[in-house]
């Protein structure tokens, strides 16, 4: 997803990166993207597995479960297929069609001056992988090892790495691009025949090299690759776009891909996990239907689902479908907790208020909400290198013509880019060498309950205290980061908070349980988040004053050179930051039940049988990365766990 600070440069680039020619670029795709789905009349009475949600994780799980020809699998998805060719175009990374998103905003955020914040939740087959920024980086090894430290055996980085590898297929950059920009990677961290193509855009702005060196000069440690667990310092990371470069018909990449080498296309759950297996007789998908709730027998074993056609009024026909083995909930961090709550699994007080019979009092359902809050900065470069993103203004006709020609003839140039390939992921000691100890000490000394949602029980507070012990340790390390700073050769950028300590909630509306849930990010409610955000802004200033970046002649625009005191910077951060980078996570947390957890390390929902969760909501701590790669790995591992217990 694109976040607010990126719009500064994205809007400029969009002036010449027109989508008008997209359909002509992919004439074959209209036929290939025919909808393969069933209507309600074609439903069977029962299936071995029912997957609730045909988003990113749901398509992965359904693909793997249906590998057994004797196992029947049904996917039920509220959204629809999006067959528009522009979905595949790289520049769709900064364009998010409303039709593919739920229309949800948060409650007013008291930590952000009372502003309501956008909630980026996909409503389309393929989920977030269909409409996101295509970044496919992974967190540091410490991020996933922290999951295991919360009593989740088998979920450390070394346990997840095989699934990161399994889900990917690496496409190396062209040799001349690799040499010019010193692009490095660890080939063993990627697969050679996995579904999702990962790669580097065939065009990079020359200013990226300068900013990369500036990050090194500011204290960031260069890494060979972030995908091998070294997601800290500064490094090149992959995006999910297949991008062979063709010059006069000659391929310049060592590509292992079944994708047409004349195209540059989004590689995502729809076209890599679902389309290749859509004709399996044991796999069916039903779109445009809402799962109302999950049914249970007297032993609290999940027996099926009740669902209703999208857009129908209360009292419309409700259809029941039975499950013979397991129901897998993959409706995302926004709606997975809501489906559980509607099914009688959640905080008892909330369910009783909504007049829902309590099946299991599980207070953690809908709590532990995390995202990556984002602040920003903007500089005008007075002696910038050419070309640069600002060069693409509409009045530069020559450059605009070159952009279009390069795209049409070679599938290269700025139109082949998504949201960049380079970032600094900076430990707190690098961001704030003078204040990091003070910040960590303040965090450890807090009375945790003072900054948690009022709905938290004593068990949930204990669980958060366990998280705090782990997070505060990570803040002292040099191999984990508190901020992501993507670089794109432009003076504007984002400061993404990767170790958010505030916690929010996603709870159904007792007045209308079928309306979208009530979401409260609680952004910056914990003052430690705001303090780190202020230090991030100060680091951005130091970056601009490194010898390399200073040569570009930076002049500060946002927040403004006159904004210097702690109080003034804090006011700017609270008034201009965003709650989300479309990475909502954690609302059905994988933690012990006595810590307020919702699923165990096998992803089974506590207190019932035959029901599991396998999407971003299970992440107990959000990793310091765009979560798409992690969602693929979790879903791949979930499928293996599910198959193993029904073998």
Wavefront OBJ file of the C-alpha trace (Angstrom):
o trace
v 0.000 0.000 0.000
v 1.062 3.552 -0.568
v 1.148 5.756 2.495
v 0.782 9.488 2.845
v 4.432 10.698 2.520
v 4.927 8.655 -0.659
v 2.143 10.585 -2.355
v 4.508 13.552 -2.659
v 6.662 11.832 -5.261
v 4.072 9.356 -6.542
v 1.778 12.141 -7.714
v 4.653 13.722 -9.614
v 5.677 10.508 -11.300
v 2.058 9.788 -12.192
v 1.969 12.898 -14.368
v 3.718 11.008 -17.163
v 3.246 7.388 -16.145
v -0.185 7.183 -17.674
v -2.215 3.988 -17.393
v -3.919 4.681 -20.696
v -1.833 2.181 -22.624
v -2.052 -0.663 -20.119
v -4.705 -2.689 -21.909
v -2.757 -2.533 -25.163
v 0.362 -3.721 -23.328
v -1.373 -6.906 -22.205
v -3.856 -7.821 -24.973
v -3.714 -11.512 -24.115
v -4.669 -11.073 -20.467
v -8.359 -10.334 -20.936
v -8.897 -13.857 -22.237
v -6.592 -15.469 -19.683
v -8.307 -13.782 -16.752
v -11.722 -15.352 -17.260
v -13.610 -15.854 -14.027
v -13.657 -19.429 -12.831
v -16.188 -19.603 -10.049
v -19.395 -21.311 -9.020
v -22.835 -20.031 -8.146
v -24.711 -21.021 -5.014
v -26.696 -23.632 -6.976
v -23.468 -25.500 -7.664
v -22.515 -25.731 -4.010
v -22.124 -29.134 -2.439
v -23.730 -29.871 0.896
v -20.316 -30.380 2.469
v -16.591 -30.062 1.845
v -13.565 -31.438 3.609
v -12.201 -27.908 4.039
v -13.912 -24.532 3.952
v -11.614 -21.521 3.571
v -13.283 -18.293 4.717
v -11.682 -15.558 2.641
v -10.172 -15.748 -0.830
v -7.480 -13.166 -0.177
v -3.748 -13.704 -0.237
v -3.481 -16.314 2.515
v -6.762 -18.005 1.599
v -5.645 -18.745 -1.963
v -2.341 -20.171 -0.718
v -4.045 -22.462 1.793
v -6.695 -23.581 -0.709
v -4.072 -24.334 -3.340
v -2.052 -26.514 -0.986
v -5.010 -28.324 0.580
v -6.455 -29.140 -2.846
v -3.173 -30.768 -3.906
v -4.776 -33.906 -2.447
v -7.253 -34.886 -5.179
v -9.405 -36.671 -2.602
v -9.853 -33.536 -0.451
v -12.631 -31.146 -1.439
v -12.034 -27.439 -0.796
v -14.418 -24.484 -0.902
v -13.284 -20.840 -0.802
v -15.899 -18.249 0.159
v -14.894 -14.659 -0.649
v -16.839 -11.461 0.014
v -15.137 -9.630 -2.860
v -14.964 -10.417 -6.551
v -12.349 -11.102 -9.220
v -10.680 -7.992 -10.628
v -9.847 -8.890 -14.235
v -8.744 -5.427 -15.359
v -5.329 -5.572 -17.062
v -4.178 -2.494 -15.157
v -4.067 -4.598 -11.975
v -0.979 -6.292 -13.417
v 0.828 -3.118 -14.458
v 3.762 -2.152 -12.201
v 2.441 1.349 -11.653
v -0.682 -0.110 -10.042
v 1.590 -0.285 -6.991
v 0.635 3.325 -6.283
v -3.016 3.144 -7.361
v -5.651 1.468 -5.204
v -9.142 1.103 -6.699
v -11.895 1.735 -4.185
v -13.883 -1.161 -5.602
v -11.227 -3.535 -4.286
v -11.162 -2.078 -0.775
v -13.562 -2.101 2.136
v -14.869 1.390 2.841
v -13.737 1.610 6.454
v -12.219 4.342 8.591
v -10.997 4.147 12.154
v -12.533 5.813 15.169
v -10.921 9.198 15.981
v -7.302 8.717 17.001
v -6.587 10.615 20.186
v -2.844 10.178 19.658
v -3.155 11.918 16.271
v -5.222 14.915 17.245
v -8.551 13.167 16.876
v -8.237 12.391 13.152
v -9.974 9.416 11.605
v -7.585 7.175 9.700
v -7.997 5.068 6.590
v -8.216 1.308 7.022
v -6.591 -0.451 4.086
v -8.295 -3.845 3.842
v -8.662 -5.576 0.488
v -12.032 -6.762 -0.774
v -11.008 -8.726 -3.858
v -9.854 -12.201 -4.839
v -6.147 -12.243 -4.046
v -6.584 -9.785 -1.190
v -3.809 -7.350 -0.415
v -1.472 -8.980 -2.930
v -3.787 -7.676 -5.675
v -3.564 -3.993 -4.803
v -0.454 -3.389 -2.721
v 2.924 -1.791 -3.426
v 4.481 -5.149 -4.392
v 7.283 -4.924 -1.829
v 8.342 -8.416 -0.807
v 10.842 -7.961 1.989
v 11.117 -9.950 5.210
v 11.715 -8.943 8.777
v 14.916 -9.507 10.692
v 15.562 -12.967 12.082
v 15.007 -11.488 15.549
v 11.431 -10.533 14.586
v 10.403 -14.145 14.021
v 12.535 -15.509 16.837
v 10.461 -13.195 19.035
v 7.331 -15.078 17.955
v 8.899 -18.273 19.234
v 9.868 -16.586 22.514
v 6.149 -16.065 23.168
v 5.811 -19.835 23.664
v 5.251 -20.601 19.985
v 7.612 -23.490 19.198
v 8.392 -23.908 15.517
v 7.893 -20.256 14.577
v 11.441 -18.874 14.737
v 13.189 -17.517 11.657
v 14.916 -20.779 10.812
v 11.538 -22.529 10.963
v 9.880 -20.003 8.644
v 12.766 -19.621 6.198
v 11.885 -22.802 4.227
v 8.404 -21.362 3.672
v 9.758 -18.000 2.578
v 11.869 -19.940 0.087
v 9.031 -22.242 -0.978
v 6.745 -19.343 -1.884
v 9.243 -17.563 -4.153
v 11.001 -17.761 -7.498
v 13.976 -15.438 -7.898
v 14.565 -13.471 -11.112
v 18.063 -11.971 -11.165
v 18.597 -8.411 -12.393
v 20.312 -7.666 -15.659
v 24.127 -7.792 -15.254
v 24.620 -4.153 -16.220
v 22.001 -3.009 -13.688
v 23.526 -5.189 -10.996
v 26.961 -3.713 -11.652
v 25.856 -0.080 -11.913
v 23.846 -0.060 -8.676
v 25.791 -2.755 -6.792
v 22.648 -4.824 -6.286
v 23.434 -7.759 -4.003
v 21.430 -10.741 -2.811
v 21.763 -14.149 -1.207
v 20.453 -16.601 -3.778
v 19.891 -19.347 -1.187
v 17.250 -17.172 0.500
v 14.894 -17.548 -2.465
v 13.292 -20.402 -4.331
v 13.920 -21.321 -7.936
v 10.490 -22.708 -8.755
v 8.067 -21.186 -6.221
v 4.861 -19.434 -7.248
v 5.741 -15.782 -6.528
v 8.327 -14.130 -8.748
v 10.646 -11.781 -6.877
v 12.917 -9.375 -8.640
v 14.428 -5.907 -8.963
v 12.967 -3.267 -11.246
v 14.963 -2.886 -14.506
v 15.196 0.868 -13.966
v 16.561 2.749 -10.979
v 16.840 6.493 -10.450
v 20.529 7.481 -10.251
v 19.886 9.375 -7.016
v 19.290 6.039 -5.276
v 23.036 5.353 -5.320
v 23.701 8.678 -3.621
v 21.069 8.163 -0.936
v 22.268 4.603 -0.342
v 25.763 5.925 0.351
v 24.277 8.639 2.558
v 22.599 6.002 4.725
v 25.947 4.253 5.132
v 27.562 7.544 6.119
v 24.759 8.089 8.654
v 25.567 4.798 10.369
v 23.519 2.150 8.506
v 25.404 -1.095 8.028
v 25.349 -2.375 4.405
v 23.945 -5.890 4.068
v 24.238 -8.463 1.303
v 20.497 -9.154 1.508
v 17.695 -8.558 3.995
v 15.850 -11.740 3.063
v 18.328 -13.976 4.899
v 17.443 -12.535 8.304
v 19.760 -9.513 8.035
v 16.909 -7.025 7.624
v 18.724 -4.161 9.264
v 21.135 -1.531 8.024
v 20.726 -0.758 4.311
v 20.163 -3.225 1.486
v 18.324 -3.967 -1.729
v 15.034 -5.794 -1.379
v 12.836 -7.494 -3.919
v 9.417 -6.664 -5.278
v 6.840 -9.006 -6.746
v 7.080 -7.976 -10.381
v 8.359 -10.149 -13.170
v 10.518 -7.797 -15.190
v 12.579 -9.253 -18.011
v 14.321 -6.560 -20.023
v 14.138 -6.907 -23.798
v 16.424 -4.948 -26.069
v 15.906 -5.573 -29.792
v 14.260 -8.837 -28.856
v 17.193 -10.098 -26.775
v 16.523 -11.194 -23.214
v 19.015 -9.757 -20.708
v 17.867 -11.559 -17.548
v 18.371 -15.139 -16.477
v 14.684 -15.660 -15.998
v 13.059 -18.922 -14.924
v 9.471 -17.968 -15.569
v 6.413 -19.118 -17.468
v 5.328 -15.505 -17.794
v 5.421 -13.954 -21.264
v 8.871 -12.375 -21.495
v 7.442 -9.422 -23.407
v 5.482 -8.288 -20.346
v 6.208 -6.849 -16.946
v 3.456 -8.008 -14.621
v 2.430 -8.185 -10.992
v 3.106 -11.602 -9.491
v 0.511 -12.239 -6.790
v -1.706 -14.791 -5.108
v -4.412 -14.670 -7.791
v -2.264 -15.403 -10.838
v 0.339 -17.608 -9.158
v -1.542 -19.614 -6.522
v -5.120 -19.686 -7.838
v -5.209 -19.386 -11.643
v -2.849 -22.349 -12.308
v -5.061 -24.700 -10.259
v -8.480 -23.129 -10.859
v -9.618 -26.125 -12.924
v -9.028 -28.665 -10.182
v -12.296 -30.548 -9.797
v -11.913 -30.641 -6.018
v -11.483 -26.843 -5.657
v -14.338 -24.345 -5.847
v -14.611 -20.616 -5.174
v -17.764 -18.644 -4.433
v -17.421 -14.862 -4.648
v -19.747 -12.122 -3.478
v -20.926 -13.966 -0.360
v -20.535 -13.012 3.299
v -19.870 -15.667 5.916
v -22.222 -14.750 8.753
v -20.892 -17.209 11.306
v -19.445 -20.630 12.015
v -21.617 -23.400 13.440
v -20.590 -25.792 16.223
v -21.881 -29.065 17.622
v -22.437 -29.836 21.305
v -18.705 -30.594 21.678
v -17.784 -27.151 20.303
v -16.421 -28.669 17.127
v -16.870 -26.523 14.018
v -19.392 -28.149 11.705
v -19.902 -25.584 8.958
v -20.704 -22.013 8.004
v -23.791 -19.907 7.471
v -23.509 -17.413 4.646
v -25.539 -14.822 2.826
v -25.233 -13.168 -0.574
v -23.422 -9.852 -0.449
v -25.698 -6.824 -0.533
v -28.862 -8.628 0.525
v -31.068 -7.261 3.282
v -31.588 -8.722 6.726
v -33.897 -11.695 6.482
v -32.563 -12.794 3.095
v -31.838 -16.446 2.433
v -28.996 -17.883 4.539
v -27.243 -20.970 3.208
v -25.475 -23.524 5.401
v -22.503 -25.516 4.138
v -20.921 -28.286 6.207
v -17.253 -28.970 6.841
v -16.044 -32.529 7.307
v -12.473 -31.828 8.418
v -11.667 -28.199 9.157
v -12.658 -24.595 8.636
v -9.749 -22.250 7.938
v -10.338 -18.570 8.648
v -8.369 -16.274 6.320
v -10.553 -13.160 6.252
v -7.684 -10.888 7.308
v -6.872 -8.965 10.460
v -9.974 -6.791 10.001
v -12.619 -9.463 9.475
v -11.242 -12.713 10.920
v -11.859 -11.485 14.479
v -15.308 -10.240 13.465
v -16.292 -13.651 12.060
v -15.118 -15.277 15.289
v -17.046 -12.764 17.375
v -20.229 -13.294 15.347
v -19.750 -17.023 15.905
v -19.690 -16.644 19.685
v -15.919 -16.654 20.153
v -14.562 -13.489 21.718
v -14.887 -11.183 24.730
v -17.981 -12.386 26.610
v -19.105 -8.893 27.614
v -19.068 -7.727 23.988
v -20.907 -10.807 22.733
v -23.575 -10.511 25.389
v -24.084 -6.852 24.522
v -24.544 -7.906 20.885
v -26.990 -10.672 21.942
v -24.689 -13.421 20.629
v -24.562 -16.746 22.486
v -21.106 -17.224 23.982
v -19.382 -20.373 22.733
v -15.943 -19.497 24.150
v -15.026 -16.470 26.235
v -11.811 -15.523 24.464
v -10.984 -11.893 25.331
v -8.052 -11.646 22.931
v -10.193 -11.903 19.801
v -9.928 -8.475 18.178
v -7.202 -7.148 20.481
v -3.438 -6.789 19.916
v -4.015 -4.790 16.701
v -0.744 -3.560 15.202
v 0.232 -1.704 12.045
v 3.195 0.351 10.909
v 2.457 3.985 11.645
v 4.196 6.381 9.280
v 5.562 9.900 9.422
v 7.243 11.778 6.617
v 9.782 14.342 5.497
v 10.323 16.399 2.370
v 13.376 18.161 0.948
v 13.882 20.087 -2.290
v 17.142 19.169 -3.987
v 18.630 22.241 -5.619
v 21.504 20.415 -7.349
v 19.832 17.112 -8.095
v 21.213 14.519 -10.499
v 19.433 13.826 -13.787
v 17.103 12.161 -14.388
v 15.175 12.218 -11.143
v 11.521 11.730 -10.189
v 10.912 15.481 -10.355
v 12.135 15.475 -13.956
v 8.953 13.650 -14.914
v 6.801 16.740 -14.604
v 4.402 17.072 -17.492
v 6.170 20.099 -18.975
v 9.279 18.026 -19.739
v 7.948 16.663 -23.010
v 11.183 15.029 -24.108
v 11.531 13.022 -20.940
v 7.846 12.071 -20.969
v 8.169 10.770 -24.523
v 11.243 8.745 -23.558
v 9.371 7.207 -20.590
v 6.547 6.028 -22.853
v 8.927 4.761 -25.543
v 11.095 2.854 -23.060
v 8.038 1.184 -21.599
v 6.416 0.226 -24.895
v 9.587 -1.050 -26.549
v 11.595 -2.526 -23.673
v 9.250 -2.770 -20.679
v 11.788 -0.695 -18.794
v 12.173 2.870 -17.616
v 10.223 4.544 -14.779
v 6.984 2.786 -15.728
v 8.560 -0.571 -14.852
v 9.012 0.506 -11.239
v 6.676 -0.236 -8.365
v 7.598 1.431 -5.063
v 11.339 0.997 -5.090
v 13.916 -1.610 -4.157
v 16.080 0.038 -1.519
v 15.624 0.984 2.114
v 17.349 1.658 5.346
v 16.053 -0.404 8.256
v 17.641 1.301 11.196
v 18.210 0.102 14.772
v 17.346 2.548 17.557
v 21.034 2.956 18.382
v 21.618 4.269 14.854
v 18.500 6.438 14.794
v 19.086 7.968 18.206
v 22.616 7.349 19.505
v 22.161 9.872 22.312
v 18.650 8.992 23.505
v 18.083 5.303 22.838
v 18.847 4.240 26.425
v 16.459 6.847 27.814
v 13.658 5.681 25.488
v 14.111 1.993 26.320
v 14.280 2.699 30.056
v 11.069 4.746 29.901
v 9.297 1.935 28.054
v 10.385 -0.718 30.542
v 9.335 1.438 33.491
v 5.756 2.001 32.322
v 2.696 0.605 34.022
v 1.596 -1.302 30.913
v -2.133 -1.094 31.632
v -2.012 2.708 31.534
v -1.490 2.674 27.768
v -3.545 -0.361 26.713
v -7.183 -0.413 25.574
v -9.672 -0.382 28.417
v -11.071 -3.729 27.228
v -7.867 -5.569 28.168
v -8.189 -8.224 30.888
v -5.526 -9.078 33.442
v -4.428 -11.994 31.236
v -4.026 -9.702 28.245
v -1.978 -7.233 30.256
v 0.337 -10.093 31.294
v 0.631 -11.085 27.644
v 1.540 -7.543 26.684
v 4.134 -7.408 29.440
v 5.701 -10.520 27.923
v 5.709 -8.762 24.555
v 7.265 -5.663 26.121
v 10.165 -7.633 27.569
v 10.889 -8.997 24.101
v 10.354 -5.730 22.226
v 12.471 -3.677 24.613
v 15.306 -6.155 24.152
v 14.998 -5.825 20.361
v 15.223 -2.039 20.722
v 18.663 -2.404 22.293
v 20.019 -4.624 19.514
v 21.948 -3.691 16.421
v 20.382 -6.477 14.312
v 16.790 -5.246 14.393
v 15.217 -1.975 13.335
v 12.749 0.571 14.700
v 12.249 2.482 11.438
v 12.132 1.750 7.721
v 13.273 4.568 5.433
v 12.668 3.620 1.775
v 14.783 5.545 -0.744
v 13.707 6.331 -4.288
v 15.988 9.086 -5.484
v 13.603 11.781 -4.336
v 13.768 14.349 -1.545
v 10.488 13.187 -0.037
v 10.178 10.012 1.968
v 8.480 7.957 4.620
v 9.586 7.113 8.140
v 7.824 3.854 8.912
v 7.655 2.829 12.574
v 8.472 -0.875 12.608
v 8.374 -1.570 16.357
v 5.062 -0.035 17.355
v 4.344 -0.517 21.060
v 0.784 0.843 21.116
v -2.023 -1.710 20.727
v -5.432 -1.291 19.117
v -8.677 -3.227 18.752
v -11.085 -4.543 16.110
v -14.516 -5.193 17.654
v -17.896 -5.841 16.109
v -20.562 -3.176 16.439
v -23.161 -4.520 18.911
v -25.808 -2.384 17.204
v -25.155 -4.035 13.816
v -22.973 -7.123 13.900
v -22.931 -7.322 10.087
v -21.640 -3.793 9.610
v -17.908 -3.304 9.293
v -16.181 -3.706 12.654
v -15.125 -0.787 14.828
v -11.381 -0.316 14.495
v -9.200 1.724 16.834
v -5.494 1.801 15.970
v -4.605 3.591 19.236
v -1.751 5.176 17.266
v 0.806 6.945 19.477
v -1.310 6.357 22.586
v 1.854 4.968 24.071
v 4.240 7.979 24.197
v 7.211 5.756 23.346
v 5.948 5.456 19.759
v 5.732 9.225 19.419
v 9.189 9.672 20.977
v 10.726 7.267 18.436
v 8.855 9.003 15.590
v 10.454 12.297 16.648
v 13.901 10.681 16.660
v 13.176 9.298 13.183
v 12.625 12.844 11.902
v 15.927 13.913 13.431
v 17.661 11.005 11.707
v 16.196 12.069 8.357
v 17.789 15.463 8.923
v 21.167 13.886 9.666
v 20.844 11.840 6.476
v 20.441 14.996 4.420
v 23.613 16.415 5.937
v 25.836 13.457 5.085
v 28.537 14.299 2.526
v 26.856 12.303 -0.245
v 23.318 13.665 0.122
v 24.495 17.191 0.930
v 25.885 17.329 -2.629
v 22.255 17.331 -3.852
v 21.649 20.672 -2.154
v 18.809 19.640 0.191
v 16.471 22.375 1.441
v 14.025 21.202 4.110
v 10.345 21.658 3.308
v 8.659 19.346 5.852
v 8.592 19.616 8.820
v 10.617 22.802 8.223
v 14.052 23.835 9.395
v 12.569 26.135 12.047
v 10.893 23.194 13.810
v 13.584 22.100 16.227
v 12.381 21.599 19.814
v 11.066 18.295 21.143
v 7.650 19.857 21.694
v 7.427 21.317 18.187
v 8.551 18.101 16.512
v 6.145 16.076 18.618
v 3.284 18.348 17.576
v 4.183 17.913 13.902
v 4.448 14.149 14.227
v 1.085 13.855 15.978
v -0.668 16.121 13.474
v 0.757 14.658 10.267
v 1.446 10.947 10.792
v -0.700 8.132 9.509
v -1.824 5.059 11.432
v -1.387 2.524 8.678
v 0.778 1.271 5.863
v -1.859 -1.397 5.147
v -0.146 -3.877 7.444
v -2.893 -4.540 9.997
v -1.935 -7.580 12.032
v -2.207 -9.389 15.330
v -5.950 -9.470 16.065
v -6.114 -13.261 16.493
v -2.715 -13.542 18.110
v -0.725 -16.743 18.297
v 0.118 -16.706 22.005
v -0.728 -18.800 25.050
v -4.351 -18.490 26.108
v -3.267 -17.277 29.546
v -1.592 -14.352 27.736
v -4.757 -13.400 25.890
v -3.866 -15.460 22.828
v -6.447 -16.679 20.307
v -4.657 -19.514 18.494
v -1.983 -21.973 19.557
v 1.242 -22.720 17.714
v -0.713 -25.092 15.455
v -3.000 -22.128 14.575
v -6.018 -23.830 16.196
v -8.540 -21.556 17.902
v -8.608 -22.100 21.652
v -11.656 -23.783 23.159
v -13.084 -25.294 19.960
v -12.182 -27.975 17.449
v -12.036 -28.029 13.684
v -11.249 -24.314 13.343
v -7.970 -22.528 12.622
v -6.767 -19.085 11.533
v -4.045 -18.602 8.905
v -3.651 -14.932 7.988
v -1.860 -11.820 9.269
v -4.105 -11.723 12.326
v -2.106 -14.558 13.940
v 1.131 -12.545 14.076
v 1.723 -11.839 17.773
v 4.275 -9.123 16.937
v 4.311 -7.365 13.594
v 7.635 -7.907 11.807
v 9.729 -4.959 10.686
v 8.833 -5.383 7.026
v 6.014 -5.069 4.552
v 4.001 -8.080 5.625
v 3.194 -9.647 2.242
v 6.155 -12.046 2.239
v 5.397 -13.043 5.821
v 1.752 -13.739 4.963
v 2.841 -16.089 2.179
v 5.196 -17.936 4.536
v 2.584 -18.201 7.308
v -0.030 -19.519 4.881
v 2.387 -22.086 3.439
v 3.263 -23.300 6.928
v -0.404 -23.306 7.953
v -1.273 -25.564 5.028
v 1.385 -28.062 6.110
v 0.113 -28.018 9.702
v -3.477 -28.583 8.576
v -2.583 -31.398 6.188
v -0.453 -33.089 8.858
v -3.278 -33.289 11.388
v -5.692 -34.777 8.849
v -3.259 -37.152 7.201
l 1 2 3 4 5 6 7 8 9 10 11 12 13 14 15 16 17 18 19 20 21 22 23 24 25 26 27 28 29 30 31 32 33 34 35 36 37 38 39 40 41 42 43 44 45 46 47 48 49 50 51 52 53 54 55 56 57 58 59 60 61 62 63 64 65 66 67 68 69 70 71 72 73 74 75 76 77 78 79 80 81 82 83 84 85 86 87 88 89 90 91 92 93 94 95 96 97 98 99 100 101 102 103 104 105 106 107 108 109 110 111 112 113 114 115 116 117 118 119 120 121 122 123 124 125 126 127 128 129 130 131 132 133 134 135 136 137 138 139 140 141 142 143 144 145 146 147 148 149 150 151 152 153 154 155 156 157 158 159 160 161 162 163 164 165 166 167 168 169 170 171 172 173 174 175 176 177 178 179 180 181 182 183 184 185 186 187 188 189 190 191 192 193 194 195 196 197 198 199 200 201 202 203 204 205 206 207 208 209 210 211 212 213 214 215 216 217 218 219 220 221 222 223 224 225 226 227 228 229 230 231 232 233 234 235 236 237 238 239 240 241 242 243 244 245 246 247 248 249 250 251 252 253 254 255 256 257 258 259 260 261 262 263 264 265 266 267 268 269 270 271 272 273 274 275 276 277 278 279 280 281 282 283 284 285 286 287 288 289 290 291 292 293 294 295 296 297 298 299 300 301 302 303 304 305 306 307 308 309 310 311 312 313 314 315 316 317 318 319 320 321 322 323 324 325 326 327 328 329 330 331 332 333 334 335 336 337 338 339 340 341 342 343 344 345 346 347 348 349 350 351 352 353 354 355 356 357 358 359 360 361 362 363 364 365 366 367 368 369 370 371 372 373 374 375 376 377 378 379 380 381 382 383 384 385 386 387 388 389 390 391 392 393 394 395 396 397 398 399 400 401 402 403 404 405 406 407 408 409 410 411 412 413 414 415 416 417 418 419 420 421 422 423 424 425 426 427 428 429 430 431 432 433 434 435 436 437 438 439 440 441 442 443 444 445 446 447 448 449 450 451 452 453 454 455 456 457 458 459 460 461 462 463 464 465 466 467 468 469 470 471 472 473 474 475 476 477 478 479 480 481 482 483 484 485 486 487 488 489 490 491 492 493 494 495 496 497 498 499 500 501 502 503 504 505 506 507 508 509 510 511 512 513 514 515 516 517 518 519 520 521 522 523 524 525 526 527 528 529 530 531 532 533 534 535 536 537 538 539 540 541 542 543 544 545 546 547 548 549 550 551 552 553 554 555 556 557 558 559 560 561 562 563 564 565 566 567 568 569 570 571 572 573 574 575 576 577 578 579 580 581 582 583 584 585 586 587 588 589 590 591 592 593 594 595 596 597 598 599 600 601 602 603 604 605 606 607 608 609 610 611 612 613 614 615 616 617 618 619 620 621 622 623 624 625 626 627 628 629 630 631 632 633 634 635 636 637 638 639 640 641 642 643 644 645 646 647
